[in-house]
Amino acid sequence: MPWGPPGALGWSRRTADDEESAIHPGSSPDRGPVRVEVRGLSKSFGAVRAVDDLSFSVEPGSITGFLGPNGAGKTTTLRMALGLEQPDAGTATFGGVPYAALPAPVRTVGAVLETAFHPARSGRNHLRVYCRAAGLPPGRADEVLAQVGLADAGRRRAGGYSLGMRQRLALATALLGDPAVLVLDEPANGLDPEGIQWLRGFLRHLAHDEGRTVLVSSHLLAEMEQTADRVVIVGAGRLVREGSIAELRSGAQGSGPVLVRSPQAGRLAEVLSAAGFSVAPDDDGRIAVAGTTPAAVGAQAFRAGLELHELRAESSGLEELYFRLTAGQEQYAAPEGSRP
Amino acid sequence: MTALVRAEWTKLFTTRVWIGLLLGACVLVAGFTALFTAFAGSADDGGGGPGGGGPPLPPVGTPEYEQLALATGANVTVLFLILGIIGTTQEFRHRTATPTFLTTPRRGRVITAKLLAYALAAVPLAVVVIAVNVAVVLVYAGARGDAPELSGDNLRVLAGVGAALVVYTVIGVGVGALVRNQVGAIVGALVYLFVVEAIVQLVPALSDAYKWLPGGALEAMTATIGLTELLEPWQGGLVLLGYGIVAAVLGTLLAVRRDVV
């Protein structure tokens, strides 16, 4: 499959505008930004409160990560926002309008919820079904197939697609209406590293270059750290934290130590202790320095003339925070003792 | 609505379910018709036609033979029912209900479009089945000495078969929207048609009710060897149409209210 870098697929402002005018013949190519607002969404399944008074907003021109452990209520929230499930309370609006009341829903919101297609139908015919239903020109199917890099596989039965190709087909379905908002539920599932990188670039292009509103759910913080501009963290159906990755990172500071490795470890530990840092050797022959930054540690070592082989902030600072924020809120947590 | 109906046709004709069911229906109809014609006039239990083992089969050339032979298409209504059931349940089986309802959040419109699309698509399929039936009757009965004329009651029977095939397809779409589980809906429909209705017919206390059931209405619309008392053909048509509408309305109401999972 041709998995090129974004440029190889021929994206630019211009082609995006051309598609837009192809969909709305004679109308202005301008697509206004659309803000997503979730207010007080709640839903219970029996005694389980899957989503509990959840409110957040998603801004145009950026990628918002919807982050939480498995079973935190992410999928239920998205399905309620899209009118597929009935909330017990609360609303979700796209530019102020609930999904079911949008005049042309697929032209406002594209959603990748699950890889849903009839296995005997070709990817191209799958897309043509929804072109028909939404009143889009059938040629739009071929355009989105090319956009996600499936042009060559379009006439094959979708049942024979690999997991990654299925995700691409689901993404192509969401892109049919050239929507201002994209909602993706765990889109990286089943993608190989190359596919994940491609998806990341693709979403950035859609949000940053084309000004679309992108909401991506994931249970993996590391993935969101690299993709999202903002995150909405949920645990047990409740909002835990909402903000930019940078804000979250600064909130996490202090919780993660700086790790430093030196051939003169003993001397370095003395220097750092003398400078007032709290120092502890770690299992790996490194020194863990709490409550500081790599720059401060490096400056101390330089002043003492000590050679360093490694110097970095323990990246689990954010991971640690995420874990702490959502700890014990997984639906099926492993028993305490089995945690690494 | 036109766009939605055309989308349903695209769904229907981009998989091969309809070809399989149509071929199956044609083979069955050709086989039943040939058997029934082969044993026409024989006093023994011929095994062909409904209610074999009862009175002797009417011989070729009689109006009874002609109407029964031309009603053979009624035996494959079950396949058209299954076509309708698959039409709705495949959306839930393959989870395409999600993109379908995302594209058209007003779900009542989706189900209505499906009912219309399947009713219209069933017409040419029913015509094919009837053509096979008529061809076998004309050729085989002609070879046995007396090909029936396609007029009067014979035409009425053929029209009844055609209408029944279309209405059963619509009932299938409605049943599929109600039950959603494909295997469950098909097995349930088969058990109902071949077990429940057969029992109702046999139990004296219940047999009066048979004429009001889909099977009884179907027999009234077409032709039968007649063990049970039936409605007039037009009444049978109305009863069958009523079942189609009830299934469709219930299916639509439930599809609108239930969560898509």
Contacts between the chains, C-beta under 8 A, distances in Angstrom:
chain1	res1	chain2	res2	distance
A	79	B	259	7.7
A	79	B	260	7.5
A	82	B	102	6.1
A	83	B	101	7.5
A	83	B	105	5.0
A	84	B	98	6.4
A	84	B	101	6.2
A	84	B	102	7.3
A	84	B	259	6.8
A	84	B	260	4.4
A	85	B	259	4.2
A	85	B	260	6.9
A	85	B	261	7.8
A	86	B	257	7.8
A	86	B	259	6.2
A	99	B	105	6.1
A	100	B	105	4.1
A	100	B	106	7.1
A	102	B	105	7.5
A	105	B	102	6.7
A	105	B	103	7.0
A	105	B	104	8.0
A	105	B	105	5.7
A	106	B	102	7.0
A	106	B	103	5.4
A	109	B	102	8.0
A	111	B	102	5.6
A	113	B	98	5.4
A	113	B	102	7.8
A	114	B	95	5.8
A	114	B	98	6.3
A	116	B	94	6.5
A	116	B	95	3.8
A	116	B	96	5.0
A	116	B	97	7.8
A	116	B	98	5.0
A	116	B	99	5.8
A	117	B	94	6.5
A	117	B	96	6.2
A	118	B	11	7.6
A	118	B	14	8.0
A	118	B	15	5.9
A	118	B	90	6.4
A	118	B	94	4.8
A	118	B	96	6.1
A	119	B	94	6.9
A	120	B	15	4.5
A	120	B	16	6.6
A	121	B	11	7.7
A	121	B	14	4.9
A	121	B	15	5.6
A	122	B	14	7.3
A	125	B	10	6.9
A	125	B	14	4.1
A	128	B	10	5.9
A	128	B	14	7.8
A	129	B	7	5.4
A	129	B	10	4.8
A	129	B	11	5.3
A	129	B	14	7.3
A	130	B	7	7.3
A	130	B	99	6.0
A	130	B	100	7.9
A	130	B	103	5.2
A	132	B	3	5.9
A	132	B	4	8.0
A	132	B	6	5.1
A	132	B	7	3.8
A	132	B	10	5.4
A	133	B	3	6.2
A	133	B	4	5.7
A	133	B	7	3.7
A	133	B	100	7.2
A	133	B	103	4.7
A	133	B	104	5.9
A	134	B	3	7.6
A	134	B	103	5.2
A	135	B	3	5.0
A	173	B	99	5.6
